[in-house]
Amino acid sequence: MLHLMYLYKPTLRARRDLTAFWQWVSDRDKWFYGRLSMAQNKRWYIRTVGEDDYCLEHYVSFADSEALGEYCKSVVELCEGPEWSNRYIEQQDWWDIMDYRLLTDAPLPVN
């Protein structure tokens, strides 16, 4: 499995209205991933201790590199449509992308 991780820092707007922010995150999650069936196991975490505390970590998994490639290609194609693209870029009102990484599972199960 491959896991894409994003680190988001909520904007001042988001921090001032957490109820609206979390509603937007929920709505965006459904809208964004609604056409991206290759994206699996979406998870959200809030960092509460350490560097970048109160930032969000978001993970999404892919079965293999082919599924990740299909995801990337699909996002590019969806962004070509003005309505989808406009909604996609509204995320700038709610968070800043601080980091992103691609992780893989260990080659053997480690329990």
C-alpha positions in Angstrom: 0.0 0.0 0.0 1.0 3.6 -0.6 -0.1 6.4 1.7 -0.2 10.0 0.8 0.0 12.4 3.8 -0.8 16.0 3.8 -0.1 18.4 6.7 -2.6 21.3 6.7 -2.5 24.4 8.9 -5.9 26.0 9.4 -6.1 29.6 8.3 -7.2 32.4 10.7 -10.7 32.2 9.2 -10.8 28.5 10.0 -9.6 29.0 13.6 -12.1 31.8 14.2 -15.0 29.5 13.2 -14.2 25.9 13.9 -17.8 24.8 13.4 -17.8 26.1 9.8 -14.3 24.8 9.2 -15.1 21.2 10.2 -18.4 21.3 8.2 -16.4 22.5 5.2 -13.8 19.7 5.8 -16.6 17.1 5.9 -18.4 18.5 2.8 -15.1 18.7 0.9 -14.1 15.2 1.8 -17.3 13.9 0.3 -17.1 16.1 -2.8 -13.4 15.7 -3.5 -13.2 11.9 -3.1 -16.6 11.2 -4.6 -15.1 10.7 -8.0 -11.8 9.2 -6.8 -12.7 5.6 -5.9 -9.1 4.6 -6.0 -8.5 6.6 -2.9 -9.0 4.4 0.2 -8.8 4.6 4.0 -9.1 8.4 4.3 -8.1 9.4 7.8 -7.9 12.8 9.6 -5.8 13.5 12.7 -5.2 16.7 14.7 -1.7 17.2 16.0 -2.0 18.3 19.6 1.6 18.1 20.8 4.9 19.0 19.2 5.8 21.0 16.1 2.9 22.3 14.1 0.4 21.5 16.9 -3.2 22.1 16.0 -2.4 21.3 12.4 -4.3 18.5 10.5 -2.7 15.3 9.2 -4.7 13.8 6.4 -3.9 10.3 5.0 -5.3 8.6 2.0 -4.1 5.1 0.8 -3.7 3.5 -2.6 -3.5 -0.2 -3.4 -0.4 0.4 -5.6 1.5 2.9 -7.8 -1.0 2.4 -10.6 -3.9 3.5 -8.4 -1.8 6.5 -7.2 -1.1 7.4 -10.8 -4.8 7.1 -11.7 -5.6 9.4 -8.8 -3.1 12.1 -9.9 -4.3 11.9 -13.5 -8.0 12.1 -12.4 -7.3 15.2 -10.2 -5.6 17.0 -13.1 -8.5 16.1 -15.4 -11.1 17.3 -12.9 -9.2 20.6 -12.4 -9.6 21.3 -16.1 -13.3 21.9 -15.4 -13.9 25.5 -14.2 -16.6 24.6 -11.6 -14.5 21.8 -10.1 -11.4 23.9 -10.2 -13.0 26.8 -8.5 -14.2 24.6 -5.7 -10.8 23.0 -5.4 -9.0 26.2 -4.9 -11.4 27.5 -2.2 -9.3 25.3 0.2 -6.9 28.3 0.3 -9.5 30.0 2.5 -9.5 27.3 5.0 -5.9 25.9 5.2 -2.3 26.1 4.1 -0.6 23.0 2.9 2.5 22.8 5.1 3.9 19.5 3.9 3.1 16.3 2.0 4.7 12.9 1.8 4.4 9.6 0.2 4.7 6.6 2.5 4.8 2.9 1.9 4.1 -0.1 4.1 7.0 -2.0 5.5 7.8 -5.1 3.3 6.8 -7.5 6.1 4.2 -7.1 8.8 5.7 -5.7 12.0 3.5 -6.4 15.0 
